[in-house]
């Protein structure tokens, strides 16, 4: 389809999806605007294959964020934001993917924009699945920087067996779909590498969360949290570690970028 028709159609589709997600409280107002923007580029320049891959991430992550609510009670105090994604979360999770969709405009016959797009989505999907399903692990997670250290569920940098397998499954879903939907044939080996790259991106996210991501402390609840400037209880939080500018949105952006980097690294070995 010519771009003069595909771009307006992509904008319309992105607008409809952003509106429905806003009404379903999966996005807040700023998140809906950001989703309409990124969706227009991905749907309008990439086309239906790119749209399906993005929607797979968005739909599954939205469903999982609402699932197992009873098991997740009390964890909201840990995370900087709720299940209604804002613009920062949309760009954090989809910024790298949007960049590769835009690059597809300049080299429509090349396969690498699609692979970069898929690798970045595999990473953020893996991270989302790990976060949302890791709560089902029967035992508390352990710190990625010191596997002997047990931490509370929801702690940045904490990993578990269930969360790791969920991460692998989330990455594999994108890798498999990428092999079938690619505008150019993608081999099973490439899909496998995309899956490993997605898993690596998720683990890198946890590593950043456990080391340099900005973390705060609530004096009233005596809890470590990502929330700032106010905790869930309304108390002002105090910075205790990490780089103040590196919030969860930037960590998610780095997760997607690391997925692409890992794909390039692994491709040399395979």
C-alpha positions as CSV (number, residue, x, y, z in Angstrom):
1,X,0.0,0.0,0.0
2,X,1.4,3.5,-0.9
3,X,2.5,5.5,2.1
4,X,0.1,8.3,1.3
5,X,-2.7,5.9,2.1
6,X,-1.0,3.8,4.7
7,X,0.1,6.6,7.0
8,X,-3.4,8.2,7.4
9,X,-4.8,4.6,8.0
10,X,-2.1,4.0,10.5
11,X,-3.0,7.2,12.3
12,X,-6.7,6.3,12.4
13,X,-5.9,2.8,13.7
14,X,-3.5,4.2,16.4
15,X,-6.1,6.8,17.4
16,X,-8.8,4.2,17.9
17,X,-6.5,1.8,19.9
18,X,-5.2,4.7,22.0
19,X,-8.8,5.8,22.8
20,X,-10.0,2.3,23.6
21,X,-7.0,1.8,25.9
22,X,-7.7,5.1,27.6
23,X,-11.3,4.1,28.2
24,X,-10.2,0.8,29.5
25,X,-7.8,2.6,31.9
26,X,-4.7,0.9,30.4
27,X,-3.4,4.4,29.4
28,X,-3.9,7.8,31.0
29,X,-4.3,10.9,28.9
30,X,-0.6,11.5,28.2
31,X,-0.1,7.8,27.6
32,X,-2.9,7.9,25.0
33,X,-1.4,10.8,23.2
34,X,2.0,9.1,23.2
35,X,0.5,5.8,22.0
36,X,-1.3,7.5,19.2
37,X,2.1,9.1,18.1
38,X,4.1,5.9,18.3
39,X,1.3,3.8,16.8
40,X,1.0,6.2,13.8
41,X,4.7,5.7,13.0
42,X,4.7,1.9,13.6
43,X,1.4,1.2,11.9
44,X,1.7,3.9,9.2
45,X,5.3,3.2,8.1
46,X,5.6,-0.4,9.1
47,X,2.2,-1.8,8.2
48,X,0.1,-4.6,9.6
49,X,2.9,-7.0,10.5
50,X,4.5,-4.3,12.7
51,X,1.1,-3.5,14.1
52,X,0.5,-7.1,15.2
53,X,3.8,-7.4,16.9
54,X,3.3,-4.1,18.8
55,X,-0.3,-5.0,19.7
56,X,0.9,-8.4,21.0
57,X,3.1,-6.6,23.5
58,X,0.6,-4.0,24.5
59,X,-2.4,-6.4,24.9
60,X,-0.5,-9.1,26.8
61,X,1.2,-6.6,29.1
62,X,-2.2,-4.8,29.8
63,X,-3.9,-8.1,30.5
64,X,-1.1,-9.3,32.8
65,X,-1.0,-6.0,34.7
66,X,-4.6,-6.6,35.7
67,X,-4.3,-10.3,36.4
68,X,-3.7,-11.9,39.8
69,X,-4.7,-8.7,41.6
70,X,-5.0,-10.4,45.0
71,X,-1.4,-11.7,44.7
72,X,-0.2,-8.2,43.8
73,X,-1.9,-6.4,46.7
74,X,0.6,-4.2,48.5
75,X,3.1,-4.1,45.6
76,X,1.9,-0.8,44.2
77,X,3.8,1.0,46.9
78,X,7.0,-0.4,45.3
79,X,6.4,0.8,41.7
80,X,6.7,4.3,40.5
81,X,3.4,4.1,38.5
82,X,0.3,2.1,38.4
83,X,-1.3,0.0,35.6
84,X,-2.4,3.1,33.7
85,X,0.6,3.8,31.5
86,X,1.6,7.4,30.9
87,X,3.7,9.0,28.1
88,X,7.0,8.2,29.9
89,X,6.1,4.5,30.0
90,X,4.9,4.4,26.4
91,X,8.1,6.0,25.1
92,X,10.2,4.0,27.5
93,X,8.8,0.7,26.3
94,X,8.2,1.6,22.7
95,X,10.8,4.3,21.9
96,X,13.4,2.0,20.4
97,X,10.8,0.0,18.4
98,X,9.4,3.3,17.1
99,X,12.9,4.3,16.0
100,X,13.3,1.1,13.9
101,X,9.9,1.5,12.4
102,X,10.9,5.0,11.3
103,X,14.2,3.7,9.9
104,X,12.2,1.2,7.8
105,X,10.9,4.2,5.9
106,X,14.5,4.9,4.6
107,X,15.3,1.2,3.8
108,X,12.0,-0.6,3.2
109,X,13.7,-3.5,1.5
110,X,16.2,-4.2,4.3
111,X,15.5,-6.8,7.0
112,X,17.5,-5.2,9.8
113,X,14.8,-2.6,10.8
114,X,12.3,-5.4,11.4
115,X,14.8,-7.4,13.4
116,X,15.8,-4.4,15.5
117,X,12.1,-3.7,16.1
118,X,11.4,-7.3,17.1
119,X,14.5,-7.5,19.4
120,X,13.5,-4.4,21.3
121,X,9.9,-5.5,21.7
122,X,11.1,-9.0,22.8
123,X,13.2,-7.3,25.6
124,X,10.4,-5.0,26.9
125,X,7.8,-7.8,26.6
126,X,10.1,-10.2,28.5
127,X,10.6,-7.6,31.2
128,X,6.9,-6.9,31.5
129,X,6.0,-10.6,31.8
130,X,8.7,-11.1,34.4
131,X,7.4,-8.2,36.5
132,X,3.7,-9.2,36.2
133,X,4.2,-13.0,36.6
134,X,7.1,-13.0,39.0
135,X,4.7,-12.3,41.8
136,X,3.4,-15.9,41.4
137,X,6.8,-17.3,42.5
138,X,6.1,-19.2,45.8
139,X,9.3,-17.8,47.4
140,X,10.6,-14.3,47.7
141,X,13.0,-13.1,44.9
142,X,16.7,-12.8,45.2
143,X,18.8,-9.8,44.3
144,X,20.4,-10.1,40.8
145,X,23.7,-8.7,42.1
146,X,23.8,-11.1,45.0
147,X,21.7,-14.3,44.6
148,X,22.1,-15.1,48.2
149,X,20.2,-11.9,49.3
150,X,16.5,-12.4,49.6
151,X,14.3,-9.3,49.0
152,X,10.6,-8.4,49.1
153,X,8.5,-9.1,46.1
154,X,8.5,-6.1,43.8
155,X,11.9,-4.9,44.8
156,X,13.9,-3.4,41.8
157,X,16.7,-5.9,40.9
158,X,14.9,-8.9,42.4
159,X,14.6,-12.0,40.2
160,X,12.9,-15.4,40.7
161,X,12.6,-18.7,38.9
162,X,9.0,-18.0,37.9
163,X,9.9,-14.5,36.7
164,X,12.8,-15.7,34.7
165,X,10.8,-18.3,32.9
166,X,8.0,-15.8,32.3
167,X,10.6,-13.5,30.8
168,X,11.8,-16.2,28.5
169,X,8.2,-17.0,27.4
170,X,7.5,-13.3,26.8
171,X,10.6,-13.0,24.6
172,X,9.9,-16.2,22.8
173,X,6.4,-15.1,21.9
174,X,7.8,-12.0,20.1
175,X,10.6,-14.0,18.5
176,X,8.2,-16.6,17.1
177,X,5.8,-14.1,15.8
178,X,8.6,-12.1,14.2
179,X,9.7,-15.2,12.3
180,X,6.2,-15.7,10.8
181,X,5.2,-12.1,10.3
182,X,8.4,-10.6,9.0
183,X,8.1,-8.7,5.7
184,X,11.1,-10.8,4.7
185,X,11.7,-14.4,5.7
186,X,13.2,-14.7,9.2
187,X,14.9,-18.0,10.1
188,X,14.3,-20.1,13.2
189,X,17.8,-19.3,14.2
190,X,17.1,-15.6,14.1
191,X,13.9,-16.1,16.1
192,X,15.9,-18.0,18.7
193,X,18.5,-15.2,18.9
194,X,15.7,-12.6,19.2
195,X,14.4,-14.7,22.1
196,X,17.7,-14.8,23.9
197,X,18.2,-11.1,23.2
198,X,14.9,-10.4,24.8
199,X,15.7,-12.4,27.9
200,X,19.1,-10.6,28.2
201,X,17.3,-7.2,27.9
202,X,15.0,-8.2,30.8
203,X,17.9,-9.3,33.0
204,X,19.8,-6.0,32.1
205,X,16.7,-4.2,33.3
206,X,16.9,-6.0,36.6
207,X,20.6,-5.3,36.9
208,X,20.0,-1.5,36.4
209,X,17.2,-1.7,38.9
210,X,19.4,-3.3,41.5
211,X,22.4,-0.9,41.0
212,X,22.0,2.5,39.4
213,X,18.2,3.1,39.1
214,X,17.0,5.9,41.4
215,X,15.5,4.4,44.5
216,X,13.8,6.2,47.4
217,X,12.7,5.5,51.0
218,X,9.5,6.3,52.8
219,X,10.2,7.3,56.4
220,X,6.7,6.6,57.5
221,X,6.2,3.1,56.1
222,X,9.9,2.2,56.3
223,X,9.7,1.0,52.7
224,X,12.1,1.2,49.7
225,X,10.2,2.4,46.7
226,X,10.5,3.9,43.2
227,X,7.9,6.5,44.0
228,X,8.9,10.1,44.1
229,X,8.3,12.8,45.4
230,X,5.5,11.2,47.4
231,X,4.9,7.6,48.5
232,X,1.5,5.9,48.3
233,X,0.8,7.1,51.9
234,X,1.5,10.7,50.9
235,X,4.8,11.0,52.7
236,X,7.7,12.6,50.9
237,X,10.3,10.0,49.9
238,X,14.0,10.3,50.4
239,X,16.6,9.4,47.7
240,X,18.8,6.6,49.0
241,X,20.7,5.2,46.0
242,X,21.1,5.3,42.2
243,X,21.2,8.1,39.7
244,X,18.4,10.5,40.3
245,X,17.7,11.0,36.6
246,X,17.5,7.2,35.9
247,X,13.9,6.4,36.6
248,X,12.0,3.3,35.6
249,X,11.1,4.8,32.2
250,X,14.7,5.2,31.3
251,X,15.5,1.7,32.6
252,X,12.8,0.3,30.3
253,X,14.3,2.3,27.3
254,X,17.7,0.8,28.1
255,X,16.1,-2.6,28.3
256,X,14.8,-2.3,24.7
257,X,18.2,-0.9,23.5
258,X,20.1,-3.7,25.2
259,X,17.9,-6.3,23.5
260,X,19.0,-4.9,20.1
261,X,22.6,-4.8,21.3
262,X,22.5,-8.4,22.5
263,X,21.0,-9.5,19.2
264,X,23.9,-8.0,17.3
265,X,26.4,-9.6,19.7
266,X,24.8,-13.0,19.6
267,X,24.4,-12.9,15.8
268,X,28.2,-12.9,15.6
269,X,28.5,-16.1,17.7
270,X,25.8,-18.0,15.8
